[in-house]
Amino acid sequence: MSYDIRKTAVSVETIWHERGPRLEQPLLVGTAVAIIRNPFAGRFESDLMPFQASLRELGRELATRLIAQLGGAERIEAYGKGIIVGEDGELEHGAVWHEAGGHGMREVLSRSKEQPKAIVPAAKTIGGPGTRLMVPLGHIHAAYVRSHFGTAEMTLWDAPRRDEIAFGLVMATGGRPHARIGGLKASEISVHDGQR
């Protein structure tokens, strides 16, 4: 099964501070989104697995583009994924992205660094053009690293239309500026089980 892309978008925020001291290097938070036609809009489809498998390449493509904009895989410390399904679809049509997008992103990241093990946080909803989705971020190697709990906004002014799905990946080059609420530090990751 193939997919029909109407448009893609990549955006990057450059964050120098959160009203505290200016960072030596800014935090970069990026989003890559593809708007595709929903092949199941307006009807029920019992087997979504071929659609999921076909989207793995899209996951790799979006991850590759976003990583390049953020300065390379070695700089990525946090990630997440988001889905907005147009009104003629159902949440399950977007759920295919959990495996396809997450797998693609991990695969591309592992080409030049250790394989990420932490779960890829996700958010999904039903919505129309201009829907704002706040996608959660988490550390790529350990879910308990609190400093890297954050969000990235995923929105496009003209998408998704009723028969479309917006599939997105988000990444960041670090945790929140001035993080100071304790917990496991990124420098203390030792178990490498995706948790600690």
Short mmCIF file of the C-alpha atoms (twelve columns), coordinates in Angstrom:
data_MODEL
# 
_entry.id   MODEL 
# 
loop_
_atom_site.group_PDB 
_atom_site.id 
_atom_site.type_symbol 
_atom_site.label_atom_id 
_atom_site.label_alt_id 
_atom_site.label_comp_id 
_atom_site.label_asym_id 
_atom_site.label_seq_id 
_atom_site.Cartn_x 
_atom_site.Cartn_y 
_atom_site.Cartn_z 
_atom_site.pdbx_PDB_model_num 
ATOM 1   C CA . MET A 1   0.000   0.000  0.000  1 
ATOM 2   C CA . SER A 2   1.317   3.441  -0.883 1 
ATOM 3   C CA . TYR A 3   0.340   6.816  0.533  1 
ATOM 4   C CA . ASP A 4   -0.484  10.130 -1.130 1 
ATOM 5   C CA . ILE A 5   1.390   13.098 0.403  1 
ATOM 6   C CA . ARG A 6   -0.156  16.528 -0.155 1 
ATOM 7   C CA . LYS A 7   2.486   18.492 1.693  1 
ATOM 8   C CA . THR A 8   5.239   18.340 4.294  1 
ATOM 9   C CA . ALA A 9   6.578   20.942 6.689  1 
ATOM 10  C CA . VAL A 10  9.623   21.165 8.941  1 
ATOM 11  C CA . SER A 11  9.932   23.843 11.614 1 
ATOM 12  C CA . VAL A 12  12.566  24.535 14.263 1 
ATOM 13  C CA . GLU A 13  12.354  26.693 17.385 1 
ATOM 14  C CA . THR A 14  15.575  28.198 18.762 1 
ATOM 15  C CA . ILE A 15  15.285  28.784 22.507 1 
ATOM 16  C CA . TRP A 16  17.927  30.862 24.318 1 
ATOM 17  C CA . HIS A 17  16.360  31.085 27.787 1 
ATOM 18  C CA . GLU A 18  13.167  30.794 29.815 1 
ATOM 19  C CA . ARG A 19  13.697  34.112 31.616 1 
ATOM 20  C CA . GLY A 20  16.747  32.691 33.342 1 
ATOM 21  C CA . PRO A 21  20.410  32.955 32.305 1 
ATOM 22  C CA . ARG A 22  21.063  32.833 28.551 1 
ATOM 23  C CA . LEU A 23  22.168  29.358 27.416 1 
ATOM 24  C CA . GLU A 24  25.628  28.938 25.922 1 
ATOM 25  C CA . GLN A 25  24.046  26.865 23.138 1 
ATOM 26  C CA . PRO A 26  20.339  27.315 22.330 1 
ATOM 27  C CA . LEU A 27  17.878  24.484 22.706 1 
ATOM 28  C CA . LEU A 28  16.476  23.470 19.322 1 
ATOM 29  C CA . VAL A 29  12.994  21.939 19.193 1 
ATOM 30  C CA . GLY A 30  11.834  20.723 15.791 1 
ATOM 31  C CA . THR A 31  8.727   19.303 14.176 1 
ATOM 32  C CA . ALA A 32  8.390   17.466 10.861 1 
ATOM 33  C CA . VAL A 33  4.885   16.822 9.538  1 
ATOM 34  C CA . ALA A 34  3.460   15.058 6.488  1 
ATOM 35  C CA . ILE A 35  -0.134  15.519 5.366  1 
ATOM 36  C CA . ILE A 36  -1.444  12.461 3.571  1 
ATOM 37  C CA . ARG A 37  -4.771  11.388 2.169  1 
ATOM 38  C CA . ASN A 38  -6.550  8.984  4.507  1 
ATOM 39  C CA . PRO A 39  -7.267  5.901  2.357  1 
ATOM 40  C CA . PHE A 40  -9.981  4.829  4.827  1 
ATOM 41  C CA . ALA A 41  -11.823 8.143  5.194  1 
ATOM 42  C CA . GLY A 42  -15.549 7.619  5.595  1 
ATOM 43  C CA . ARG A 43  -15.407 3.832  5.924  1 
ATOM 44  C CA . PHE A 44  -14.350 1.047  8.237  1 
ATOM 45  C CA . GLU A 45  -11.268 -1.006 7.351  1 
ATOM 46  C CA . SER A 46  -10.559 -4.115 9.407  1 
ATOM 47  C CA . ASP A 47  -6.913  -4.589 8.374  1 
ATOM 48  C CA . LEU A 48  -4.702  -1.554 8.932  1 
ATOM 49  C CA . MET A 49  -1.402  -3.457 8.981  1 
ATOM 50  C CA . PRO A 50  -0.468  -2.939 5.289  1 
ATOM 51  C CA . PHE A 51  -1.036  0.811  5.741  1 
ATOM 52  C CA . GLN A 52  1.148   0.792  8.846  1 
ATOM 53  C CA . ALA A 53  3.944   -1.063 7.042  1 
ATOM 54  C CA . SER A 54  3.852   1.365  4.114  1 
ATOM 55  C CA . LEU A 55  4.344   4.326  6.444  1 
ATOM 56  C CA . ARG A 56  7.702   3.149  7.792  1 
ATOM 57  C CA . GLU A 57  9.457   4.836  4.882  1 
ATOM 58  C CA . LEU A 58  7.627   8.075  5.692  1 
ATOM 59  C CA . GLY A 59  8.890   7.775  9.277  1 
ATOM 60  C CA . ARG A 60  12.461  7.420  8.050  1 
ATOM 61  C CA . GLU A 61  12.080  10.308 5.606  1 
ATOM 62  C CA . LEU A 62  10.639  12.748 8.156  1 
ATOM 63  C CA . ALA A 63  13.218  11.721 10.765 1 
ATOM 64  C CA . THR A 64  16.088  12.228 8.318  1 
ATOM 65  C CA . ARG A 65  14.890  15.699 7.339  1 
ATOM 66  C CA . LEU A 66  14.296  16.804 10.918 1 
ATOM 67  C CA . ILE A 67  17.604  15.467 12.227 1 
ATOM 68  C CA . ALA A 68  19.435  17.399 9.495  1 
ATOM 69  C CA . GLN A 69  17.676  20.626 10.531 1 
ATOM 70  C CA . LEU A 70  18.643  20.041 14.169 1 
ATOM 71  C CA . GLY A 71  22.347  19.541 13.420 1 
ATOM 72  C CA . GLY A 72  22.732  15.775 13.222 1 
ATOM 73  C CA . ALA A 73  21.714  12.637 15.119 1 
ATOM 74  C CA . GLU A 74  24.435  13.049 17.734 1 
ATOM 75  C CA . ARG A 75  22.665  16.211 18.956 1 
ATOM 76  C CA . ILE A 76  19.213  14.653 19.495 1 
ATOM 77  C CA . GLU A 77  18.324  14.038 23.143 1 
ATOM 78  C CA . ALA A 78  14.502  13.984 23.146 1 
ATOM 79  C CA . TYR A 79  11.745  12.821 20.846 1 
ATOM 80  C CA . GLY A 80  8.014   12.276 20.391 1 
ATOM 81  C CA . LYS A 81  5.344   11.767 17.749 1 
ATOM 82  C CA . GLY A 82  1.942   13.234 16.976 1 
ATOM 83  C CA . ILE A 83  -1.077  12.479 14.824 1 
ATOM 84  C CA . ILE A 84  -4.102  14.548 13.831 1 
ATOM 85  C CA . VAL A 85  -6.782  12.586 11.969 1 
ATOM 86  C CA . GLY A 86  -9.264  14.513 9.836  1 
ATOM 87  C CA . GLU A 87  -12.957 14.296 10.713 1 
ATOM 88  C CA . ASP A 88  -13.790 11.527 8.215  1 
ATOM 89  C CA . GLY A 89  -11.276 9.189  9.835  1 
ATOM 90  C CA . GLU A 90  -10.924 7.476  13.189 1 
ATOM 91  C CA . LEU A 91  -8.191  7.513  15.821 1 
ATOM 92  C CA . GLU A 92  -7.144  4.009  14.841 1 
ATOM 93  C CA . HIS A 93  -6.175  5.289  11.391 1 
ATOM 94  C CA . GLY A 94  -3.652  7.503  13.155 1 
ATOM 95  C CA . ALA A 95  -2.517  4.812  15.599 1 
ATOM 96  C CA . VAL A 96  -0.560  3.154  12.777 1 
ATOM 97  C CA . TRP A 97  2.014   5.908  13.338 1 
ATOM 98  C CA . HIS A 98  2.981   4.571  16.757 1 
ATOM 99  C CA . GLU A 99  4.955   1.761  15.157 1 
ATOM 100 C CA . ALA A 100 5.727   3.295  11.765 1 
ATOM 101 C CA . GLY A 101 6.866   6.714  12.962 1 
ATOM 102 C CA . GLY A 102 8.585   5.486  16.101 1 
ATOM 103 C CA . HIS A 103 10.415  2.715  14.272 1 
ATOM 104 C CA . GLY A 104 11.541  5.046  11.497 1 
ATOM 105 C CA . MET A 105 12.829  7.645  13.928 1 
ATOM 106 C CA . ARG A 106 14.731  5.110  16.044 1 
ATOM 107 C CA . GLU A 107 16.238  3.529  12.936 1 
ATOM 108 C CA . VAL A 108 17.585  6.821  11.619 1 
ATOM 109 C CA . LEU A 109 18.877  7.927  15.034 1 
ATOM 110 C CA . SER A 110 20.704  4.631  15.573 1 
ATOM 111 C CA . ARG A 111 22.740  5.040  12.376 1 
ATOM 112 C CA . SER A 112 25.181  7.369  14.108 1 
ATOM 113 C CA . LYS A 113 24.608  6.770  17.811 1 
ATOM 114 C CA . GLU A 114 23.382  4.184  20.297 1 
ATOM 115 C CA . GLN A 115 19.936  2.727  19.561 1 
ATOM 116 C CA . PRO A 116 17.337  4.771  21.487 1 
ATOM 117 C CA . LYS A 117 15.506  2.545  23.969 1 
ATOM 118 C CA . ALA A 118 12.988  4.816  25.691 1 
ATOM 119 C CA . ILE A 119 9.362   4.754  24.646 1 
ATOM 120 C CA . VAL A 120 8.490   7.465  22.131 1 
ATOM 121 C CA . PRO A 121 5.841   9.676  23.770 1 
ATOM 122 C CA . ALA A 122 2.817   10.384 21.594 1 
ATOM 123 C CA . ALA A 123 -0.379  12.391 21.270 1 
ATOM 124 C CA . LYS A 124 -3.197  11.938 18.789 1 
ATOM 125 C CA . THR A 125 -6.560  13.525 18.173 1 
ATOM 126 C CA . ILE A 126 -9.331  14.105 15.644 1 
ATOM 127 C CA . GLY A 127 -9.324  17.617 14.224 1 
ATOM 128 C CA . GLY A 128 -9.527  19.917 11.256 1 
ATOM 129 C CA . PRO A 129 -7.309  22.527 9.607  1 
ATOM 130 C CA . GLY A 130 -5.292  24.523 12.105 1 
ATOM 131 C CA . THR A 131 -5.700  22.060 14.964 1 
ATOM 132 C CA . ARG A 132 -2.939  22.639 17.520 1 
ATOM 133 C CA . LEU A 133 -1.513  19.473 19.015 1 
ATOM 134 C CA . MET A 134 1.006   19.667 21.835 1 
ATOM 135 C CA . VAL A 135 3.238   16.624 21.361 1 
ATOM 136 C CA . PRO A 136 5.099   15.317 24.415 1 
ATOM 137 C CA . LEU A 137 8.873   14.963 24.399 1 
ATOM 138 C CA . GLY A 138 10.928  12.492 26.424 1 
ATOM 139 C CA . HIS A 139 14.602  11.537 26.629 1 
ATOM 140 C CA . ILE A 140 15.590  9.075  23.900 1 
ATOM 141 C CA . HIS A 141 17.406  6.663  26.236 1 
ATOM 142 C CA . ALA A 142 15.605  6.813  29.587 1 
ATOM 143 C CA . ALA A 143 11.984  7.663  30.300 1 
ATOM 144 C CA . TYR A 144 12.729  8.785  33.872 1 
ATOM 145 C CA . VAL A 145 14.891  11.767 32.875 1 
ATOM 146 C CA . ARG A 146 12.523  14.537 34.056 1 
ATOM 147 C CA . SER A 147 14.556  17.395 32.587 1 
ATOM 148 C CA . HIS A 148 13.569  16.246 29.103 1 
ATOM 149 C CA . PHE A 149 9.802   16.173 29.690 1 
ATOM 150 C CA . GLY A 150 8.565   18.875 27.328 1 
ATOM 151 C CA . THR A 151 6.289   19.575 24.391 1 
ATOM 152 C CA . ALA A 152 6.506   20.649 20.778 1 
ATOM 153 C CA . GLU A 153 3.622   22.207 18.890 1 
ATOM 154 C CA . MET A 154 2.397   20.477 15.736 1 
ATOM 155 C CA . THR A 155 0.049   22.539 13.585 1 
ATOM 156 C CA . LEU A 156 -0.560  23.478 9.958  1 
ATOM 157 C CA . TRP A 157 -3.003  26.178 8.970  1 
ATOM 158 C CA . ASP A 158 -4.685  24.183 6.172  1 
ATOM 159 C CA . ALA A 159 -4.483  20.638 7.483  1 
ATOM 160 C CA . PRO A 160 -5.682  18.092 8.058  1 
ATOM 161 C CA . ARG A 161 -8.727  18.291 5.814  1 
ATOM 162 C CA . ARG A 162 -11.600 15.889 6.457  1 
ATOM 163 C CA . ASP A 163 -10.050 13.081 4.406  1 
ATOM 164 C CA . GLU A 164 -6.442  13.585 5.544  1 
ATOM 165 C CA . ILE A 165 -4.092  12.607 8.351  1 
ATOM 166 C CA . ALA A 166 -1.214  14.700 9.723  1 
ATOM 167 C CA . PHE A 167 1.661   12.467 10.833 1 
ATOM 168 C CA . GLY A 168 4.418   14.216 12.775 1 
ATOM 169 C CA . LEU A 169 7.728   13.612 14.521 1 
ATOM 170 C CA . VAL A 170 9.247   15.957 17.090 1 
ATOM 171 C CA . MET A 171 12.796  16.105 18.445 1 
ATOM 172 C CA . ALA A 172 14.887  18.343 20.678 1 
ATOM 173 C CA . THR A 173 18.595  18.834 21.246 1 
ATOM 174 C CA . GLY A 174 18.229  18.891 25.021 1 
ATOM 175 C CA . GLY A 175 15.919  19.202 27.970 1 
ATOM 176 C CA . ARG A 176 14.069  22.233 29.290 1 
ATOM 177 C CA . PRO A 177 16.258  25.307 29.800 1 
ATOM 178 C CA . HIS A 178 17.063  25.735 33.490 1 
ATOM 179 C CA . ALA A 179 15.566  22.349 34.489 1 
ATOM 180 C CA . ARG A 180 15.858  22.064 38.267 1 
ATOM 181 C CA . ILE A 181 13.203  19.723 39.657 1 
ATOM 182 C CA . GLY A 182 15.468  16.786 40.461 1 
ATOM 183 C CA . GLY A 183 15.149  13.210 39.296 1 
ATOM 184 C CA . LEU A 184 17.448  11.151 37.120 1 
ATOM 185 C CA . LYS A 185 19.915  13.282 35.157 1 
ATOM 186 C CA . ALA A 186 20.820  12.448 31.564 1 
ATOM 187 C CA . SER A 187 24.432  12.070 32.693 1 
ATOM 188 C CA . GLU A 188 23.340  9.415  35.216 1 
ATOM 189 C CA . ILE A 189 21.649  7.005  32.765 1 
ATOM 190 C CA . SER A 190 23.202  3.626  33.522 1 
ATOM 191 C CA . VAL A 191 20.733  0.762  33.192 1 
ATOM 192 C CA . HIS A 192 20.009  1.331  29.481 1 
ATOM 193 C CA . ASP A 193 16.639  -0.415 29.603 1 
ATOM 194 C CA . GLY A 194 14.689  2.549  28.273 1 
ATOM 195 C CA . GLN A 195 13.613  3.482  31.789 1 
ATOM 196 C CA . ARG A 196 16.744  4.435  33.752 1 
# 
